Amino acid sequence: MTRLYEKIKEYILRDMEKEGESNDLAVLLRVLSIIGILHYFVMVFPVASIGNIMMTLFLTFSIGILLGVLICTYENRTMYGLWLYNAISLLFSVLMSLFIGWGYFFAPIVFVTVLLVFFSIKLSIRKKILYTVFCAVLVLLLAIGYNFMPLQTTPGLLIRIVLLAINISLSFFSLTAIAYAFCYKYTKSEEKIIQYNKRLEQLVNTDTLTTLWNRRAMNEHLATLVNNYNKYQTDFSLAILDIDFFKKVNDEYGHGMGDFVLKSLSYLLKTFMDGKGHVARWGGEEFLLTFEDMDYDQAIGFMEELRVRIEDQDFTFKDVNLHLTITAGIEEYHSGIDLDQTLTKADEKLYTGKTSGRNQVVSSYYSM
């Protein structure tokens, strides 16, 4: 039984891995066609039992049409299948209401076709509204006109109950299938929007070469740190570091080597700062680091540890082995100065380090 269910599911969902509204609509049409085939097949027996041969033949013909709808969905002719399904459903609702009776829940099939039309995004809203108006007028005419039609059949009580049970059950199955399809499509659309937004945010906030935060993302994070400091007195320090003689690396070994150094150093910085704070590419060969929720002396100690680790690191690219050094300026944020002043002080200390020998962390206006 489980294997049969999986086979049917695989058959119905075929081509769903290909994205597109026509595939969504095709799957929905397949489900509705199968429900419709079951509906008409079951209806044949009570209709035949009351001697209505014409409607019995019509139901048999309708089953064949719905099989044609199924074929359309597998032959990349989904829109043909849509209109074929709607045409036979409207015809079913009209003929059954006139020849069997208005009170047997035939009209809701018309509402199913309206929802199905609105499920398709290929149809213009104007066409959808016109179709809805047409269906509303059709149902109104049926509600009024069936009283004047002498062709109705009057089934017995048991047949009336059976007809109502069949039509109500299978109409609700059809409405549920469409409601589920709308819900599924809406959910998938929301998930895609969320994924696109995350991707867009990542592109906006990430440096393409190093995959670190860019200046924009770091500025937003710095604003958050300042806000936390003002609210909770959460300490943080800033460090701006620069690769010593980076221009020489590009000039002697080419920009391929330069890009490799930037990416390798970025990975080292990101790994080192995990649990200590954050890092961003501040511009060119400059990086900005935030040491968060720790005092200034701890931040200086970590920064010096990072300097030594970079100095000991081998940067090997195409048989070229380099050892690099960095110079950094570090400054603690406090209430006496604003963020711009803190950045300026860290940058001034970096400049002091660059003009007094490099390969050092400057925490005051003298090197360590």
C-alpha positions in Angstrom: 0.0 0.0 0.0 2.9 2.4 0.9 4.6 1.6 -2.5 1.3 2.3 -4.3 1.0 5.7 -2.5 4.6 6.6 -3.3 4.0 5.7 -7.0 0.9 7.8 -7.2 2.6 10.7 -5.4 5.6 10.4 -7.8 3.3 10.4 -10.8 1.4 13.5 -9.6 4.5 15.5 -8.6 6.4 14.7 -11.8 8.3 17.8 -13.1 7.9 19.7 -9.8 11.7 19.9 -9.4 11.5 22.4 -12.3 10.5 25.7 -10.9 7.7 27.7 -12.5 4.0 28.4 -12.1 3.0 26.1 -14.9 4.4 23.2 -13.0 2.5 24.2 -9.8 -0.7 24.6 -11.9 -0.1 21.3 -13.6 0.2 19.4 -10.3 -3.0 21.1 -9.0 -4.8 20.2 -12.2 -3.7 16.6 -11.8 -5.0 16.4 -8.3 -8.3 18.1 -9.2 -8.7 15.9 -12.3 -8.2 12.7 -10.2 -10.8 14.0 -7.7 -13.1 14.9 -10.6 -12.7 11.4 -12.1 -13.6 9.8 -8.8 -16.5 12.3 -8.4 -18.0 11.6 -11.8 -17.4 7.8 -11.5 -19.3 7.6 -8.2 -22.0 9.9 -9.5 -22.7 7.5 -12.4 -24.4 4.9 -10.1 -27.1 7.1 -8.4 -27.8 9.0 -11.6 -28.2 5.7 -13.6 -30.4 4.4 -10.8 -33.0 7.1 -11.4 -33.1 6.3 -15.1 -31.4 9.5 -16.4 -29.5 7.9 -19.3 -28.4 11.2 -20.9 -26.7 12.4 -17.7 -25.2 9.0 -17.2 -23.6 9.2 -20.6 -22.5 12.8 -19.9 -20.7 11.7 -16.7 -18.9 8.9 -18.6 -17.9 11.5 -21.3 -16.7 13.8 -18.5 -14.4 11.2 -17.2 -12.8 10.9 -20.6 -12.4 14.7 -20.8 -10.6 14.7 -17.4 -8.3 12.0 -18.6 -7.5 14.5 -21.4 -6.8 17.2 -18.8 -4.3 14.9 -17.2 -2.6 14.2 -20.5 -2.3 18.0 -21.1 -0.4 18.5 -17.9 2.2 16.0 -18.9 2.5 17.4 -22.5 3.4 20.9 -21.5 -0.1 22.2 -22.4 -1.2 23.1 -18.9 -3.3 26.2 -20.0 -5.3 24.0 -22.4 -5.8 21.6 -19.5 -7.0 24.5 -17.3 -9.7 25.6 -19.7 -10.7 22.1 -20.6 -11.2 21.3 -16.9 -13.1 24.5 -16.3 -15.3 23.9 -19.4 -16.3 20.4 -18.3 -16.8 21.5 -14.7 -19.1 24.4 -15.7 -21.0 22.1 -18.1 -21.4 19.5 -15.3 -22.7 22.1 -12.9 -25.2 23.5 -15.4 -26.6 20.2 -16.6 -26.8 18.6 -13.2 -28.5 21.6 -11.7 -31.1 21.6 -14.5 -31.7 17.9 -15.0 -31.2 16.5 -11.5 -32.0 19.5 -9.3 -30.6 22.7 -7.9 -30.4 21.5 -4.3 -27.7 18.9 -4.6 -24.5 21.0 -4.2 -23.6 21.2 -7.9 -23.0 24.9 -7.9 -19.8 24.9 -5.7 -18.0 23.2 -8.6 -18.2 26.6 -10.4 -16.4 28.3 -7.4 -13.7 25.7 -7.7 -13.0 26.8 -11.3 -12.9 30.5 -10.2 -10.2 29.7 -7.6 -8.3 27.7 -10.2 -8.3 30.6 -12.6 -6.9 32.9 -9.9 -4.2 30.4 -9.1 -2.6 30.9 -12.6 -0.3 33.9 -12.9 -0.3 33.8 -16.7 -3.8 35.1 -16.9 -4.3 38.9 -16.6 -6.3 40.2 -13.7 -8.8 41.6 -16.2 -9.5 38.1 -17.6 -9.8 36.6 -14.1 -12.4 39.2 -13.1 -14.3 38.7 -16.3 -14.4 35.0 -15.7 -15.5 35.5 -12.1 -18.4 37.8 -13.3 -19.4 35.2 -15.9 -19.5 32.5 -13.3 -21.5 34.7 -10.9 -24.1 35.4 -13.6 -24.2 31.7 -14.6 -24.9 30.6 -11.0 -27.5 33.4 -10.6 -29.3 32.2 -13.8 -29.2 28.6 -12.6 -30.6 29.6 -9.2 -33.5 31.4 -10.9 -34.0 29.4 -14.1 -34.1 25.8 -12.8 -37.6 26.5 -11.5 -38.9 27.0 -15.0 -37.2 23.9 -16.5 -39.5 20.9 -16.9 -36.6 18.5 -17.4 -35.7 17.9 -13.7 -35.7 14.4 -12.3 -37.0 13.9 -8.7 -34.9 11.2 -7.0 -36.1 9.3 -4.0 -34.9 10.2 -0.5 -32.0 7.7 -0.4 -30.7 8.9 -3.8 -31.0 12.5 -2.7 -28.9 11.8 0.4 -26.3 9.9 -1.6 -26.1 12.7 -4.2 -25.7 15.3 -1.5 -23.0 13.3 0.3 -21.0 12.7 -2.9 -21.1 16.3 -4.1 -20.4 17.8 -0.7 -17.5 15.5 0.1 -15.8 15.7 -3.3 -16.4 19.5 -3.7 -14.7 20.0 -0.3 -11.8 17.8 -1.4 -11.4 20.0 -4.5 -11.6 23.2 -2.4 -9.1 21.8 0.1 -6.7 20.9 -2.7 -6.8 24.4 -4.0 -6.5 26.0 -0.6 -3.5 23.8 0.1 -1.9 24.7 -3.2 -2.4 28.4 -2.5 -0.9 28.0 1.0 2.1 26.0 -0.3 2.8 28.5 -3.1 2.5 31.4 -0.6 4.9 29.7 1.8 7.4 28.9 -0.9 7.3 32.5 -2.1 7.8 33.8 1.4 10.8 31.4 1.8 12.3 32.6 -1.5 11.8 36.2 -0.5 13.6 35.6 2.9 16.4 33.8 1.1 16.8 36.6 -1.5 16.8 39.2 1.3 19.4 37.3 3.2 21.5 36.9 0.0 21.1 40.6 -0.8 22.0 41.6 2.8 25.1 39.4 2.6 26.1 41.0 -0.7 25.6 44.5 0.7 27.5 43.8 3.9 30.3 41.5 2.7 33.6 42.3 1.1 33.7 40.3 -2.1 37.3 39.3 -2.0 37.8 38.4 1.7 34.1 37.6 2.6 34.6 39.7 5.7 32.2 42.4 6.7 32.7 45.5 4.7 32.9 49.1 6.0 29.1 49.5 5.9 28.4 46.4 7.9 31.0 47.3 10.5 29.6 50.8 10.9 26.2 49.3 11.7 27.8 47.0 14.2 29.8 49.9 15.8 26.6 51.8 16.2 25.1 48.8 18.1 28.2 48.6 20.3 27.9 52.3 21.2 24.3 51.9 22.0 25.0 48.9 24.3 27.8 50.9 26.0 25.4 53.8 26.6 22.7 51.5 28.0 24.8 48.8 29.8 28.3 50.2 30.1 29.6 47.3 28.0 33.3 47.9 27.2 34.7 47.6 23.8 37.9 48.6 22.0 38.8 49.3 18.4 41.9 48.3 16.5 42.9 49.3 13.0 45.7 47.2 11.5 47.6 47.6 8.3 49.8 45.1 6.4 53.3 46.3 6.3 54.8 46.9 2.9 51.8 45.4 1.1 52.4 47.5 -2.0 55.7 45.7 -2.3 54.0 42.4 -2.3 51.8 43.4 -5.3 54.7 45.0 -7.2 57.1 42.1 -6.8 54.8 39.1 -6.9 51.7 40.4 -8.7 48.1 41.0 -7.7 47.4 37.3 -7.5 49.8 37.0 -4.6 48.3 40.2 -3.1 44.7 38.8 -3.3 45.9 35.5 -1.8 47.5 37.3 1.1 44.4 39.4 1.8 42.2 36.3 1.7 44.5 34.2 3.9 45.0 37.0 6.4 41.2 37.6 6.5 40.6 33.9 7.4 43.3 34.1 10.1 41.7 37.3 11.5 38.2 35.9 11.4 39.3 32.7 13.2 41.3 34.6 15.8 38.5 37.0 16.6 35.9 34.3 17.1 34.5 34.8 20.6 36.4 38.0 21.1 34.7 40.4 18.7 34.3 41.1 15.0 36.5 42.0 12.0 35.9 43.9 8.8 38.0 44.9 5.8 38.2 48.6 6.4 39.7 49.5 3.0 42.6 48.3 0.9 45.0 46.4 3.2 43.5 47.9 6.4 41.3 45.9 8.7 39.2 47.1 11.7 38.7 44.8 14.7 36.4 45.2 17.7 37.3 43.6 21.0 34.0 43.4 22.9 33.0 43.0 26.5 36.5 43.1 27.8 38.8 45.7 29.3 41.4 47.7 27.4 44.4 45.7 28.8 42.8 42.4 27.6 42.2 43.9 24.2 45.8 45.0 24.0 47.0 41.6 25.0 44.9 39.9 22.3 46.1 42.3 19.7 49.7 41.7 20.5 49.1 38.0 20.4 47.5 38.4 17.0 50.5 40.4 15.8 52.9 37.7 16.8 50.7 35.0 15.2 50.7 36.9 11.9 54.5 37.4 12.0 55.0 33.6 12.5 52.5 32.7 9.7 53.7 31.3 6.4 51.9 32.7 3.3 52.7 30.3 0.4 51.4 30.9 -3.0 52.7 29.3 -6.2 56.0 28.3 -4.6 56.5 31.8 -3.2 56.8 31.8 0.6 56.2 35.1 2.4 56.3 36.3 6.0 54.3 39.4 6.7 54.0 41.8 9.6 51.3 44.1 10.6 51.1 47.4 12.4 48.0 48.3 14.5 46.6 51.2 16.5 44.2 50.3 19.3 41.8 52.6 21.2 39.2 52.0 23.9 35.7 53.6 23.5 34.5 55.5 26.5 32.0 58.2 27.3 34.5 61.1 27.0 34.8 60.8 23.2 32.4 59.8 20.5 32.9 57.0 17.9 34.5 59.1 15.2 37.0 60.4 17.7 37.8 56.8 18.8 38.4 55.8 15.2 40.5 58.8 14.6 42.7 58.1 17.7 43.1 54.4 16.6 44.1 55.6 13.1 46.6 58.1 14.6 48.2 55.4 16.6 48.4 53.2 13.5 50.2 56.1 11.7 52.5 56.4 14.7 53.4 52.7 14.4 53.9 53.0 10.6 56.4 55.9 11.0 58.3 54.4 13.9 59.4 51.0 12.7 56.2 49.1 11.9 55.5 45.5 13.2 53.9 46.8 16.4 50.7 47.4 18.3 50.4 51.0 19.4 48.1 51.4 22.4 49.4 54.8 23.5 51.5 57.2 21.4 54.4 54.9 21.8 54.9 51.4 20.5 54.8 48.2 22.5 
